[in-house]
Amino acid sequence: MKVGDLIKLHQGAVAAQGLSTNVALLVEKLPRPDVWEYDWSALVGGRLVKFGRQLEDSKPEVLSASR
C-alpha cells in the first residue's frame, strides 16, 4: 500500500469510524514516535480520517494502485 492507492476498507474499520463508505484514498503516511512508526491519513466519504498502521495488517483490497 502506498500514498495514492484507492482501497476497500474492512467492515470493522468502517464501523469503528462511523463511515458511510468502505472506499478510501490513502493521502499521507503520518510519522509516529513509537514502535508503530506511522499512521495513515485517508480520504473517506469526503472526510479526512486517520487510521493506525494496523490498517495494513488487515490487508485491504487495493482497488486502484497509484503509479
Backbone torsions as a table, in degrees:
resi	resn	phi	psi	omega
1	MET	NA	140.6	179.0
2	LYS	-147.1	164.8	178.3
3	VAL	-54.7	133.5	179.7
4	GLY	99.3	-13.4	177.9
5	ASP	-72.5	143.0	172.8
6	LEU	-100.6	121.5	-174.7
7	ILE	-123.5	161.1	175.2
8	LYS	-104.6	115.6	-179.1
9	LEU	-76.0	149.8	173.9
10	HIS	-75.6	153.9	-176.9
11	GLN	-56.1	-33.7	179.2
12	GLY	-60.4	-43.0	178.9
13	ALA	-67.6	-39.1	179.3
14	VAL	-63.6	-47.0	-178.9
15	ALA	-66.7	-42.8	-177.5
16	ALA	-62.3	-35.0	-178.2
17	GLN	-95.2	-5.4	-178.3
18	GLY	65.4	41.3	-175.3
19	LEU	-87.0	155.2	-179.0
20	SER	-93.8	-8.1	-179.5
21	THR	-145.7	161.2	179.3
22	ASN	-107.6	13.5	178.9
23	VAL	-104.1	131.1	-177.3
24	ALA	-135.0	143.8	174.2
25	LEU	-106.0	118.2	-180.0
26	LEU	-71.9	121.9	-173.5
27	VAL	-101.7	-41.8	-172.5
28	GLU	-160.3	146.9	168.9
29	LYS	-93.4	124.1	-177.8
30	LEU	-103.2	119.7	-178.0
31	PRO	-64.0	148.8	176.6
32	ARG	-129.2	151.7	-178.7
33	PRO	-86.6	1.8	-175.8
34	ASP	-108.9	-167.3	-175.2
35	VAL	-68.4	-16.1	-179.8
36	TRP	-78.3	-13.1	173.4
37	GLU	70.6	-47.5	-177.9
38	TYR	-158.4	161.7	171.4
39	ASP	-115.6	171.5	175.7
40	TRP	-111.6	138.6	169.4
41	SER	-105.1	129.6	-176.5
42	ALA	-138.2	147.0	175.3
43	LEU	-92.4	118.8	-177.0
44	VAL	-134.1	115.9	177.8
45	GLY	55.9	37.1	178.9
46	GLY	82.9	1.8	178.9
47	ARG	-112.8	146.3	172.3
48	LEU	-91.5	118.5	-173.6
49	VAL	-121.8	141.1	178.1
50	LYS	-100.2	128.6	176.9
51	PHE	-119.8	147.2	174.5
52	GLY	-72.8	165.8	-179.9
53	ARG	-61.7	-18.6	177.5
54	GLN	-57.4	-19.8	176.0
55	LEU	-52.2	-39.9	179.4
56	GLU	-67.2	-35.8	-179.1
57	ASP	-64.5	-25.8	-179.9
58	SER	-79.3	-4.9	178.4
59	LYS	48.6	62.7	-180.0
60	PRO	-66.6	150.9	177.7
61	GLU	-70.4	129.9	176.0
62	VAL	-87.5	113.5	-178.6
63	LEU	-80.5	-34.7	179.0
64	SER	-152.9	118.1	-178.9
65	ALA	-87.4	140.3	175.1
66	SER	-76.8	162.0	-179.1
67	ARG	-87.1	NA	NA
